[in-house]
Amino acid sequence: MTALTITEMQPCFPGFEQVNRYWDKHRQCFVAKILPGEFYVTRHSELIGTVLGSCVSACIRDKLLGLGGVNHFMLPQNNRGTTDLDGSAARYGCFAMEQMINAILKFGGNRKRLEAKLVGGGKIITSMGDVGRQNIEFARNYLAVEGIATLAEDLGGDRPRKLLYNPITGVLKVKKLNSFHNNTLVDREVHYRDQLQEQSLESDVELF
């Protein structure tokens, strides 16, 4: 990965003030860490990181400007534990993707220059069924329909992943985790799933 040499944190784009950004001593750069349901867009010399289980992250950038971001999303399931890819879940997924893409365009990106890499969608939480596979299917189909080239994928399987993405260079590093050191990731994804099931998609998601 190209070394990042900026040692003073640059202001983030408006709207991303709540995202946790910190100095990584090992990598000698700033990292923006996103959680389930969040996304982050930047054109500064910083990495974007997250840890994924069943969720999927799309790493998307304008390859000319080095302006891009990462999201971390899961499709909501119904009370039978299944996902309707033609119904409200698909509408939520489109919203989750468009939020980040629209932010990239808002801050100067060009849709014709966008490229993507996909990570995640593991089958790691039995109680969720195979929501990871459904997240993968949605993300692939979404990018294909939008005409955004997918340059690389690290998807599926039964292990969680940690990713670091550099929007300036487009370099993506993924580390598969052999086991959970604690229940933090599982607890976060279960909580996130429960939030999705409880919210009213018809009233709470503004589609555009």
C-alpha positions as CSV (number, residue, x, y, z in Angstrom):
1,M,0.0,0.0,0.0
2,T,1.3,3.4,-0.9
3,A,2.6,5.2,2.2
4,L,0.6,8.1,3.4
5,T,2.7,10.9,4.9
6,I,0.2,13.5,6.1
7,T,0.6,13.8,9.8
8,E,-2.1,16.4,10.5
9,M,-5.7,15.4,10.3
10,Q,-7.5,17.2,7.5
11,P,-11.1,18.3,8.0
12,C,-13.6,15.8,6.8
13,F,-16.4,16.5,4.3
14,P,-19.5,18.0,5.9
15,G,-21.8,15.3,7.2
16,F,-19.1,12.9,8.3
17,E,-18.1,14.5,11.6
18,Q,-19.5,11.6,13.6
19,V,-17.2,9.0,12.0
20,N,-14.3,7.9,14.2
21,R,-10.9,8.9,12.7
22,Y,-7.6,8.1,14.4
23,W,-3.9,8.0,13.9
24,D,-2.6,4.5,13.1
25,K,0.9,4.4,14.4
26,H,1.7,1.1,12.6
27,R,0.7,2.4,9.2
28,Q,1.6,6.0,9.9
29,C,-1.6,7.4,8.6
30,F,-5.1,8.4,9.6
31,V,-7.9,5.8,9.4
32,A,-11.6,6.5,9.3
33,K,-13.4,3.5,11.0
34,I,-17.0,2.9,10.0
35,L,-19.6,0.7,11.7
36,P,-22.6,-1.2,10.4
37,G,-25.0,1.3,8.6
38,E,-22.4,3.9,8.1
39,F,-20.4,5.2,5.1
40,Y,-17.5,7.6,4.7
41,V,-16.2,9.6,1.7
42,T,-12.9,11.4,1.4
43,R,-10.2,12.7,-1.0
44,H,-7.6,13.1,1.7
45,S,-4.6,11.0,2.5
46,E,-6.4,8.6,4.8
47,L,-7.6,5.1,4.8
48,I,-11.1,3.8,5.4
49,G,-11.5,0.7,7.5
50,T,-14.2,-1.6,8.9
51,V,-14.7,-5.2,10.0
52,L,-17.3,-7.3,8.2
53,G,-19.2,-10.4,8.9
54,S,-22.5,-10.9,7.0
55,C,-22.5,-7.3,5.9
56,V,-21.0,-6.1,2.6
57,S,-18.9,-3.1,1.9
58,A,-18.7,-1.4,-1.5
59,C,-15.4,0.5,-2.0
60,I,-16.2,3.1,-4.7
61,R,-14.0,5.9,-6.1
62,D,-13.6,8.3,-8.9
63,K,-10.4,6.9,-10.4
64,L,-9.2,10.3,-11.8
65,L,-9.7,12.4,-8.6
66,G,-8.9,9.7,-6.0
67,L,-12.2,10.7,-4.4
68,G,-14.1,7.8,-2.9
69,G,-15.6,6.0,0.0
70,V,-16.7,2.8,1.7
71,N,-20.1,1.8,3.0
72,H,-21.1,-1.0,5.4
73,F,-24.6,-2.4,4.9
74,M,-26.9,-5.3,5.3
75,L,-30.3,-5.9,3.7
76,P,-33.2,-6.1,6.1
77,Q,-35.0,-9.4,6.5
78,N,-38.6,-10.2,7.2
79,N,-39.9,-12.1,10.3
80,R,-39.2,-15.4,8.5
81,G,-35.5,-14.6,8.3
82,T,-35.6,-14.2,4.5
83,T,-34.8,-11.2,2.3
84,D,-37.1,-10.0,-0.5
85,L,-34.7,-8.7,-3.1
86,D,-37.6,-7.4,-5.2
87,G,-39.3,-5.6,-2.4
88,S,-38.5,-3.2,0.5
89,A,-35.1,-4.8,1.1
90,A,-34.0,-4.0,-2.4
91,R,-35.3,-0.4,-1.9
92,Y,-33.3,-0.1,1.3
93,G,-30.2,-1.6,-0.4
94,C,-30.5,0.9,-3.3
95,F,-30.8,3.8,-0.7
96,A,-27.7,2.5,1.1
97,M,-25.6,2.5,-2.1
98,E,-27.0,5.7,-3.5
99,Q,-26.2,7.6,-0.3
100,M,-22.5,7.1,-0.8
101,I,-22.5,7.5,-4.6
102,N,-24.4,10.7,-4.3
103,A,-21.9,12.0,-1.7
104,I,-19.0,11.2,-4.1
105,L,-20.8,13.1,-6.9
106,K,-21.7,16.0,-4.6
107,F,-18.0,16.5,-3.7
108,G,-16.9,16.5,-7.3
109,G,-16.8,12.9,-8.6
110,N,-18.0,11.9,-12.0
111,R,-20.3,8.8,-12.3
112,K,-18.7,7.8,-15.6
113,R,-15.3,7.4,-13.8
114,L,-16.5,5.4,-10.8
115,E,-15.0,2.0,-10.1
116,A,-15.8,-0.5,-7.3
117,K,-14.5,-3.3,-5.2
118,L,-16.7,-5.5,-3.0
119,V,-15.9,-7.2,0.3
120,G,-17.8,-9.3,2.9
121,G,-21.0,-11.3,2.9
122,G,-19.7,-14.1,5.0
123,K,-22.0,-16.7,6.5
124,I,-20.9,-16.3,10.1
125,I,-24.1,-15.9,12.2
126,T,-26.4,-18.9,12.1
127,S,-29.4,-17.0,13.3
128,M,-29.2,-14.7,10.2
129,G,-29.5,-17.6,7.8
130,D,-27.5,-16.7,4.6
131,V,-28.1,-13.0,4.6
132,G,-24.5,-12.6,3.5
133,R,-25.2,-14.3,0.2
134,Q,-28.2,-12.1,-0.3
135,N,-26.1,-9.0,0.4
136,I,-23.6,-10.2,-2.2
137,E,-26.2,-10.8,-4.8
138,F,-27.7,-7.4,-4.3
139,A,-24.4,-5.5,-4.4
140,R,-23.3,-7.3,-7.6
141,N,-26.6,-6.7,-9.4
142,Y,-26.7,-3.0,-8.2
143,L,-23.3,-2.2,-9.7
144,A,-24.1,-4.0,-12.9
145,V,-27.3,-2.1,-13.4
146,E,-25.6,1.2,-12.6
147,G,-22.8,0.4,-15.0
148,I,-20.1,0.7,-12.4
149,A,-17.2,-1.6,-13.1
150,T,-16.3,-4.0,-10.3
151,L,-12.5,-4.5,-10.3
152,A,-12.2,-6.9,-7.5
153,E,-14.2,-9.0,-5.0
154,D,-13.5,-10.8,-1.7
155,L,-16.9,-12.3,-0.9
156,G,-18.6,-15.2,0.8
157,G,-17.1,-17.9,2.9
158,D,-17.5,-18.4,6.6
159,R,-14.9,-16.0,8.1
160,P,-15.1,-12.3,9.1
161,R,-12.9,-9.8,7.3
162,K,-11.1,-6.6,8.1
163,L,-10.6,-4.2,5.3
164,L,-8.6,-1.0,4.7
165,Y,-9.2,1.0,1.5
166,N,-7.2,3.9,0.1
167,P,-9.5,5.9,-2.2
168,I,-6.6,7.9,-3.6
169,T,-4.7,4.9,-5.0
170,G,-7.6,2.4,-5.1
171,V,-5.6,-0.1,-3.1
172,L,-7.7,-2.4,-1.0
173,K,-6.3,-4.7,1.7
174,V,-8.4,-7.5,3.2
175,K,-7.5,-9.7,6.1
176,K,-9.6,-12.8,6.9
177,L,-9.9,-13.3,10.6
178,N,-9.6,-16.9,11.8
179,S,-11.8,-16.5,14.8
180,F,-13.7,-13.9,16.9
181,H,-11.6,-12.6,19.8
182,N,-14.8,-11.4,21.4
183,N,-18.4,-11.0,20.5
184,T,-18.2,-7.4,19.4
185,L,-18.7,-8.0,15.7
186,V,-21.5,-10.5,16.2
187,D,-23.3,-8.2,18.7
188,R,-23.0,-5.2,16.3
189,E,-24.4,-7.1,13.4
190,V,-27.2,-8.6,15.4
191,H,-28.1,-5.2,16.8
192,Y,-27.9,-3.7,13.3
193,R,-30.2,-6.4,11.9
194,D,-32.7,-5.8,14.7
195,Q,-32.7,-2.1,13.9
196,L,-33.4,-2.8,10.3
197,Q,-36.3,-5.1,11.1
198,E,-37.9,-2.6,13.5
199,Q,-37.8,0.5,11.3
200,S,-40.5,1.2,8.7
201,L,-38.8,1.2,5.4
202,E,-41.8,2.8,3.7
203,S,-41.7,5.9,5.9
204,D,-38.1,6.2,7.1
205,V,-36.2,5.7,3.8
206,E,-36.3,8.7,1.5
207,L,-35.7,7.3,-2.0
208,F,-34.1,9.5,-4.7
